[in-house]
């Protein structure tokens, strides 16, 4: 399993010097984490792209059931700040808490969170990707979820980092597909809770 690096030698040296401050995962650490593979990443990516119509610097976090059906999803814009996994973790956790109850009472997680991040550049790993990976992994732990795939969406297409799987469409410039065509693959389901999370789920999934 291999990764490309978009950083120059100078920027990589700078990143190494800041490693003590910024929370990030290197490609090898992510590859060794045992992230579950998506059975059909193209349908998951197409469904999230059709629902949220993301722009550059938009993150889309989604929770899937064991059959890879969509339970909840939320999108938000990345704040212009240093790429630190701590900040990304807090943002992801806040949105997860708004759309779906936690699974902390379960001994073993049964639901999986995946992250689609839209950015400029190519498919090669960047320090920002490493920070999103750290944030996703930590947010999943704190919400009782399995940490799933981290996917980038660029002008060249989409890429599941660490798996070597990707495609040209959708991409940052393509029109969202027909939501009805992808509903069967990533169908949102209502969760009944006393806290009113079901209504928030419906509103978020419909965006």
Buried (B, 14 or more C-beta within 10 A) or exposed (E): EEBEEBBEEEEEEEBEEBEEEBBBBBBEEBBEEEBBEBEEBBBBBBBBBBBBBBEBBBBBBBBBEEEBBBBBBBBBEBEEEEBBBBBBBBBBBEBBBBBBBBBEEEEEBEBBBBBBBBBEBBBBBBBBBBBBBBBBBBBBBBBBBBBBBBBBBBBBBBBBBBBEBBBEBBBBEBEBBEBEEBBEBBBBEEBEEEEEBBEBBBEBBEE
